[in-house]
Amino acid sequence: MVELENKKLPTPEQVEWIMTEWNKYTIDEFSEALGLEKVVVEKTVRYLRRLKRVTNEKDIPAIACYREDNLKSIVRCAGAKHGYMMR
């Protein structure tokens, strides 16, 4: 994840917004609306594509939102709030 070093990362709420508004905006529009670099939004989307729906909410770790210091953990946290886990 060297390409994201020293770049502003999205908040879990911003990632949730990307999830809910996915079919309405382009990567460039998300980038502009959120004040994030395009490369950050692209990497966020790559992580979002790795989420899978969990049928039993007990399968989601209780500490899914424990860390928010890297993009993968931020996406994992946002996904957990909506019943998804990182595969």
C-alpha positions, 0 to 999 in steps of 0.5 A: 500500500505504498502508493497510499502512504501520506495520503488522506484516507476516507472515514468509515462513513465516507466508505459507507456513502460510496457503498450506498451511492455506488451506481450514481457516481463515477470514481472521479465524482466520488474523489471530488465529493469526498476530497480524496485522491483518485488513487485512494477511491480506486483502492477503496473500491478494490477493497469493497469488492472483496467484501462478502455478505455474512448470513449470520451476524455473529460471524462478524468479529466484534473488533471489526472497527477496532483499527482505522489506521489503514484503508483495509481496516476502514473498509472492513469497519464500514462493511461490518456495519452493513453485514459484510466481511472481508474475504 
